[in-house]
Amino acid sequence: MENKMTSMLPKHKWMIWIVILVVTLIWGYAWILMKSALQYMGPFTFSAFRFGTGALTMLIVLWLMKVGKPPKGKWGHLIIVGILQTSIVFLLVMYGMIFVEAGKSSVLLYSMPIWSSLLAAKFLTEKIPYMKLLGLGVGLIGLLTILGWDIWAKQDSRVIFGEILIIIAAISWGASNVYYRLKFKGVSQLQVNTYQMVFGTLGIILAAVVMEWGRPISLTTESIYYILFTGVLASALCFTVWFMLLSIIDMVTATISTLLVPVFGMFFGWLFLEEELTVSILIGSSLILSGIVIANLVKKKT
């Protein structure tokens, strides 16, 4: 089934964009759940529940589909991707969100395309055509417009600290994207996503035990919904699809498309958490969408 999907998607570009739209909508909505979950438990504990649920879901899927284990030579690489993609990214993001609004946090993390693109140019020797570079620049200007210029303005040092943590998470995500392309050609995306999530979750559990042991945990209908949605859909499903996308389209196109996530994150933050939706956010969102269109006007030469 996995091979059929990866072979069918490139033949129908409209299907790729529908998949990207669904993934980015889910990821955008997940931001408000991640922020809301902090009232029920610590950030590391929530991440442990979320990715523990996601990893268990993926292991069950592999068992039902009778997918074997990854090649022995890939286990070390899976640990590295798990640390970069799951442990570092979501430990830093969830801790940073204690101080930073959900919508703004999503904007900061999705500075990831610039790090992915630069690292891909260095390590994958992927050339960045002028139009893609222009689109990336327009999209990033949109992100900065949404943020305003308050990163450089005088404000609470805890907010700045939280923002720095999330930016480091964005760099780690970008590095994991490139490392995946370097080390996992021909390896099942289901295997990669499952086992990187297992190893990444172990790192998160270790952090939760060390940093949050004894802190109260409130498991209610609402908090369990947050765990299941972010664990099963936003983690197990979406990251598997994300790895599939990375295997069939170029790095710049894939990563710049994820700039839709902070647009949705900002919108859902305004809709459900009453976070302020300013003119700069609306202008920035328009620039992000424009950047995606510009970047994808480039056609590959055959």
C-alpha positions as CSV (number, residue, x, y, z in Angstrom):
1,M,0.0,0.0,0.0
2,E,2.8,2.4,0.9
3,N,4.6,1.8,-2.4
4,K,1.4,2.3,-4.3
5,M,0.9,5.7,-2.6
6,T,4.4,6.9,-3.3
7,S,4.2,5.8,-6.9
8,M,0.7,7.3,-7.5
9,L,1.2,10.7,-5.9
10,P,3.9,12.0,-8.3
11,K,1.6,11.2,-11.3
12,H,-1.2,13.4,-9.9
13,K,0.2,16.7,-8.6
14,W,-3.2,17.8,-7.4
15,M,-3.2,14.8,-5.0
16,I,0.1,15.9,-3.6
17,W,-1.4,19.3,-2.8
18,I,-4.5,17.8,-1.2
19,V,-2.3,15.7,1.0
20,I,-0.2,18.7,1.9
21,L,-3.3,20.7,2.7
22,V,-4.7,18.0,5.0
23,V,-1.4,17.5,6.8
24,T,-0.9,21.2,7.4
25,L,-4.5,21.7,8.6
26,I,-4.0,19.0,11.2
27,W,-0.6,20.3,12.3
28,G,-2.1,23.8,12.5
29,Y,-5.0,22.7,14.7
30,A,-2.6,20.6,16.9
31,W,-0.9,23.8,18.1
32,I,-3.9,25.0,20.1
33,L,-4.2,21.5,21.6
34,M,-0.5,21.5,22.6
35,K,-0.9,24.9,24.3
36,S,-4.2,23.9,26.0
37,A,-2.7,20.7,27.3
38,L,-0.2,22.6,29.5
39,Q,-3.0,23.4,32.0
40,Y,-3.4,19.6,32.6
41,M,0.3,18.4,32.9
42,G,3.9,19.5,32.4
43,P,5.2,20.0,28.8
44,F,7.5,17.0,28.8
45,T,4.9,14.7,30.3
46,F,2.4,15.7,27.6
47,S,5.0,15.1,24.9
48,A,5.7,11.7,26.4
49,F,2.0,10.8,26.4
50,R,1.6,12.2,22.9
51,F,4.5,10.4,21.2
52,G,4.1,7.3,23.3
53,T,0.6,7.1,21.8
54,G,1.9,7.8,18.4
55,A,4.7,5.3,18.6
56,L,2.3,2.6,19.9
57,T,-0.1,3.4,17.0
58,M,2.6,3.0,14.4
59,L,3.9,-0.3,15.9
60,I,0.3,-1.7,15.7
61,V,0.1,-0.5,12.0
62,L,3.4,-2.2,11.2
63,W,2.2,-5.4,12.8
64,L,-1.1,-5.4,11.0
65,M,0.6,-4.7,7.7
66,K,3.2,-7.3,8.4
67,V,6.0,-4.8,7.8
68,G,9.3,-6.1,9.1
69,K,12.1,-4.3,11.0
70,P,14.4,-1.8,9.3
71,P,17.8,-3.1,8.1
72,K,20.3,-3.6,10.9
73,G,22.6,-0.9,9.4
74,K,20.0,1.7,9.8
75,W,19.3,1.5,13.5
76,G,21.9,4.0,14.5
77,H,20.6,6.5,11.9
78,L,17.1,5.9,13.2
79,I,18.2,6.9,16.7
80,I,19.8,10.1,15.3
81,V,16.6,11.0,13.4
82,G,14.5,10.2,16.5
83,I,16.6,12.6,18.6
84,L,16.5,15.4,16.0
85,Q,13.0,15.0,14.8
86,T,11.1,14.0,17.9
87,S,13.1,14.5,21.2
88,I,14.8,17.8,20.6
89,V,12.0,19.4,18.5
90,F,9.1,18.7,20.8
91,L,10.9,19.0,24.1
92,L,12.0,22.5,23.2
93,V,8.7,23.5,21.5
94,M,6.6,22.4,24.4
95,Y,8.8,24.1,27.0
96,G,9.0,27.2,24.9
97,M,5.2,27.3,24.7
98,I,5.0,28.0,28.4
99,F,6.1,31.5,27.6
100,V,5.0,32.0,23.9
101,E,1.5,32.0,22.4
102,A,0.5,29.0,20.3
103,G,0.1,30.8,17.0
104,K,3.4,32.6,17.4
105,S,5.1,29.4,18.4
106,S,4.0,27.8,15.2
107,V,5.4,30.7,13.2
108,L,8.8,30.3,14.9
109,L,9.0,26.6,14.4
110,Y,8.1,27.0,10.7
111,S,11.2,29.0,10.1
112,M,12.3,25.4,9.4
113,P,12.2,25.8,5.6
114,I,15.1,28.1,5.5
115,W,17.3,25.7,7.6
116,S,16.2,22.7,5.5
117,S,16.9,24.6,2.3
118,L,20.3,25.8,3.3
119,L,21.3,22.4,4.7
120,A,20.0,20.6,1.6
121,A,22.0,23.0,-0.6
122,K,25.1,22.1,1.5
123,F,24.7,18.4,2.0
124,L,22.3,17.2,-0.7
125,T,23.8,19.5,-3.4
126,E,20.2,20.6,-4.2
127,K,20.3,23.8,-6.2
128,I,17.9,26.5,-5.2
129,P,16.5,28.1,-8.4
130,Y,15.9,31.8,-8.4
131,M,12.1,31.6,-8.2
132,K,12.2,29.1,-5.3
133,L,14.7,31.3,-3.5
134,L,12.4,34.3,-4.1
135,G,9.4,32.3,-2.9
136,L,11.3,31.2,0.2
137,G,12.3,34.8,0.9
138,V,8.7,36.1,0.5
139,G,7.4,33.4,2.8
140,L,10.0,34.2,5.5
141,I,9.2,37.9,5.2
142,G,5.6,36.9,5.9
143,L,6.7,35.0,9.0
144,L,8.6,38.1,10.2
145,T,5.6,40.3,9.5
146,I,3.4,38.0,11.6
147,L,5.8,38.1,14.4
148,G,6.1,41.9,14.1
149,W,9.5,42.9,15.2
150,D,8.9,42.2,18.9
151,I,11.8,39.6,18.9
152,W,14.1,42.6,18.7
153,A,11.9,44.8,20.9
154,K,12.3,45.1,24.7
155,Q,10.1,42.5,26.3
156,D,10.0,39.8,29.0
157,S,13.2,37.8,28.9
158,R,11.2,34.6,29.4
159,V,9.4,35.2,26.2
160,I,12.7,35.7,24.3
161,F,14.0,32.6,25.9
162,G,11.0,30.6,24.8
163,E,11.3,32.0,21.3
164,I,15.0,31.0,21.1
165,L,14.2,27.5,22.2
166,I,11.6,27.1,19.4
167,I,14.0,28.5,16.8
168,I,16.6,25.9,17.9
169,A,13.9,23.3,17.5
170,A,13.3,24.5,13.9
171,I,17.0,24.1,13.1
172,S,16.9,20.5,14.5
173,W,13.8,19.7,12.4
174,G,15.6,21.0,9.3
175,A,18.6,18.9,10.1
176,S,16.5,15.8,10.5
177,N,14.9,16.3,7.1
178,V,18.3,16.4,5.4
179,Y,19.6,13.5,7.4
180,Y,16.6,11.4,6.4
181,R,17.2,12.2,2.7
182,L,20.9,11.2,3.1
183,K,20.5,8.0,5.0
184,F,17.1,6.4,4.2
185,K,16.8,6.0,0.5
186,G,14.9,2.8,-0.3
187,V,13.8,2.3,3.3
188,S,10.1,2.1,4.1
189,Q,8.8,5.4,5.3
190,L,6.5,3.6,7.7
191,Q,9.5,1.9,9.3
192,V,11.5,5.1,9.5
193,N,8.6,7.1,11.1
194,T,7.8,4.3,13.5
195,Y,11.2,3.6,14.9
196,Q,12.4,7.2,14.9
197,M,9.3,8.0,17.0
198,V,10.0,5.1,19.3
199,F,13.6,6.2,19.9
200,G,12.6,9.9,20.1
201,T,9.8,9.0,22.6
202,L,12.4,7.3,24.9
203,G,14.3,10.5,25.0
204,I,11.2,12.5,25.9
205,I,10.2,10.0,28.6
206,L,13.7,10.3,30.1
207,A,13.4,14.1,30.2
208,A,9.9,13.9,31.7
209,V,11.1,11.6,34.5
210,V,14.1,13.7,35.3
211,M,12.4,17.1,35.1
212,E,8.7,16.5,36.0
213,W,8.6,13.5,38.3
214,G,5.9,14.0,41.0
215,R,4.2,16.9,39.2
216,P,0.4,16.6,39.0
217,I,-1.2,15.0,35.9
218,S,-4.9,15.6,35.2
219,L,-6.3,13.0,32.8
220,T,-9.8,14.3,31.8
221,T,-11.9,13.7,28.7
222,E,-10.4,16.9,27.3
223,S,-6.8,16.2,28.0
224,I,-7.1,12.6,26.7
225,Y,-8.6,14.1,23.5
226,Y,-5.5,16.3,23.2
227,I,-3.2,13.3,23.6
228,L,-5.1,11.1,21.1
229,F,-5.4,13.8,18.4
230,T,-1.8,14.9,18.6
231,G,-0.5,11.4,19.1
232,V,-2.5,9.4,16.5
233,L,-3.3,12.1,13.8
234,A,-0.6,14.8,14.1
235,S,2.2,12.4,15.0
236,A,1.6,8.9,13.7
237,L,-0.3,9.8,10.6
238,C,1.1,13.1,9.6
239,F,4.8,12.4,10.1
240,T,4.5,9.2,8.1
241,V,2.9,11.2,5.2
242,W,5.6,13.9,5.7
243,F,8.4,11.3,5.2
244,M,6.6,10.0,2.1
245,L,6.4,13.5,0.7
246,L,10.2,14.0,1.3
247,S,10.8,10.9,-0.8
248,I,8.9,12.1,-3.9
249,I,9.3,15.9,-4.0
250,D,12.3,18.1,-3.6
251,M,13.3,19.5,-0.2
252,V,12.5,23.1,-0.9
253,T,9.1,22.5,-2.3
254,A,8.2,20.2,0.6
255,T,9.5,22.5,3.3
256,I,8.1,25.7,1.9
257,S,4.7,24.1,1.7
258,T,4.7,23.7,5.4
259,L,4.6,27.4,5.8
260,L,0.8,26.9,5.6
261,V,0.9,25.4,9.1
262,P,1.6,28.7,11.0
263,V,-1.2,30.4,9.0
264,F,-3.6,27.7,10.2
265,G,-2.0,27.9,13.7
266,M,-2.5,31.6,13.9
267,F,-6.1,31.3,12.7
268,F,-7.0,28.5,15.1
269,G,-5.3,30.4,18.0
270,W,-7.5,33.4,17.3
271,L,-10.6,31.2,16.9
272,F,-10.3,29.0,19.9
273,L,-7.8,30.7,22.3
274,E,-8.7,34.3,21.5
275,E,-5.1,35.1,20.6
276,E,-4.9,38.5,18.9
277,L,-5.2,38.4,15.1
278,T,-3.7,41.7,13.9
279,V,-3.3,43.4,10.5
280,S,0.3,42.3,10.4
281,I,-0.8,38.7,10.8
282,L,-3.2,39.0,7.9
283,I,-0.6,40.6,5.7
284,G,2.0,38.0,6.8
285,S,-0.3,35.2,6.0
286,S,-0.9,36.6,2.5
287,L,2.9,36.8,2.0
288,I,3.3,33.2,3.1
289,L,0.7,32.0,0.6
290,S,2.3,34.1,-2.1
291,G,5.7,32.6,-1.3
292,I,4.3,29.1,-1.7
293,V,2.9,30.0,-5.1
294,I,6.1,31.7,-6.3
295,A,8.3,28.8,-5.2
296,N,6.2,26.3,-7.1
297,L,6.1,28.2,-10.4
298,V,9.4,26.5,-11.1
299,K,9.2,23.4,-13.3
300,K,11.9,20.8,-13.3
301,K,13.9,20.4,-16.5
302,T,13.7,17.0,-17.9
